[in-house]
Amino acid sequence: MTPRQKKRLAIVIVLVIGVAVTVGLGLRAFQRNLLYYFTPTQVAAGDAHVGQMFRMGGLVENGSVKRTAGSMTVHFTLTDMTDSIPVVYTGILPDLFREGQGIVVHGKLDKKGLFVADQVLAKHDSKYMPPEVAAAIKKAKARAAAQASTPTGS
């Protein structure tokens, strides 16, 4: 191998190593910033891990909103009509936040199964609902209708 060929080989090796390191760092940064989306049913099934940041969407369950007197802390339950997850949020809620409203919360699950939200999002359109939640609610309603129409045998 001539000195010129050795120099070219060294440059190629350095470039390949540089590209590999760059891709590795990029994938690592992407993985850290990746936010998963779960429905309450998926969270109840254990798909979301304790301490993992993720988004969860559903409907604010009727009668579940409880405000802590003297603070900005709100406790409520998020449901997809199949399962419900308790949520706590401290901060200013969006103007459109209300019971029965479709929302998305961002935060993490604590060891007790309580979702600690650091952000609550409500869409301006009153018909807004994440597609996954809409599908879960539709499935739950169909299941309830099927159970109601099935006669109980005695």
Secondary structure, DSSP 8 states (H G I E B T S, - for coil): --HHHHHHHHHHHHHHHHHHHHHHHHHHHHHHH--EEE-HHHHHTT-S-TT-EEEEEEEE-TT--EE-TTSSEEEEEEE-SS-EEEEEEES---TT--TT-EEEEEEEE-TTS-EEEEEEEE-SSTT---HHHHHHHHHHHHHHHHHHHS----
